[in-house]
Amino acid sequence: MPHFTFSLSSDGMVVDAMFGLDGTKTTALVQAGQAVPRPVQARALLDNGCDRTAIAPHIAQKLGLQMLVPAVSQTASGKVPVKVYRASLSIFGPGGSAGPALVFSDLLVSELTTP
């Protein structure tokens, strides 16, 4: 079974990631002969205490993601309203995009509520 090994930094488990449209939306655009927005590269913090994925607002804007539903997220400081989207997430191994990747083609993500 393949596995990745990353260095742990003082910021935590931070990796290079790519966010893009979800697989269904990408397929529909390709079949319609339309342009697919380029994925957005970002640094991602892997938090083993979380069971959700959140993205910065500028990533949702660059990809043109459409909000699915308004939702509420429980944070350390209480409940906050969040926007929820469908997106894809790819995490590349230390070899970069030339090597193996962990890919989630259809992932529910919420928008971060703080910068």
NORTARA-V222271 format. One record per residue. N is the residue number from 1. RES is the residue in one small letter. PHI is phi in radians with two decimals (999 if undefined). Layout:
BEGIN
N&RES&PHI, N&RES&PHI
END
This chain:
BEGIN
1&m&999, 2&p&-1.13, 3&h&-2.60, 4&f&-1.91, 5&t&-2.22, 6&f&-2.12, 7&s&-1.38, 8&l&-1.62, 9&s&-1.79, 10&s&-1.17, 11&d&-1.48, 12&g&1.93, 13&m&-1.50, 14&v&-1.85, 15&v&-2.33, 16&d&-1.38, 17&a&-2.45, 18&m&-2.21, 19&f&-1.90, 20&g&-2.55, 21&l&-1.13, 22&d&-1.20, 23&g&-1.03, 24&t&-1.13, 25&k&-1.14, 26&t&-1.07, 27&t&-1.05, 28&a&-1.08, 29&l&-1.14, 30&v&-1.09, 31&q&-1.12, 32&a&-1.51, 33&g&1.27, 34&q&-1.72, 35&a&-1.24, 36&v&-1.78, 37&p&-0.99, 38&r&-1.11, 39&p&-1.06, 40&v&-1.84, 41&q&-1.44, 42&a&-2.66, 43&r&-1.53, 44&a&-2.08, 45&l&-1.70, 46&l&-1.51, 47&d&-1.98, 48&n&-1.25, 49&g&-1.67, 50&c&-1.99, 51&d&-2.12, 52&r&-2.37, 53&t&-2.02, 54&a&-2.23, 55&i&-2.20, 56&a&-1.24, 57&p&-0.95, 58&h&-1.17, 59&i&-1.23, 60&a&-1.05, 61&q&-1.17, 62&k&-1.07, 63&l&-1.48, 64&g&1.21, 65&l&-1.15, 66&q&-1.77, 67&m&-1.10, 68&l&-1.39, 69&v&-2.63, 70&p&-1.34, 71&a&-2.49, 72&v&-2.18, 73&s&-2.04, 74&q&-1.52, 75&t&-2.03, 76&a&-1.09, 77&s&-1.74, 78&g&2.10, 79&k&-1.44, 80&v&-2.35, 81&p&-1.27, 82&v&-2.41, 83&k&-1.68, 84&v&-2.04, 85&y&-2.27, 86&r&-1.84, 87&a&-2.65, 88&s&-1.98, 89&l&-2.39, 90&s&-2.17, 91&i&-2.08, 92&f&-1.64, 93&g&-1.23, 94&p&-1.01, 95&g&-1.37, 96&g&1.39, 97&s&-1.20, 98&a&-1.35, 99&g&-1.79, 100&p&-1.19, 101&a&-2.42, 102&l&-1.70, 103&v&-2.17, 104&f&-2.00, 105&s&-1.47, 106&d&-2.50, 107&l&-2.23, 108&l&-1.41, 109&v&-2.25, 110&s&-1.89, 111&e&-1.52, 112&l&-1.03, 113&t&-1.68, 114&t&-2.25, 115&p&-1.11
END
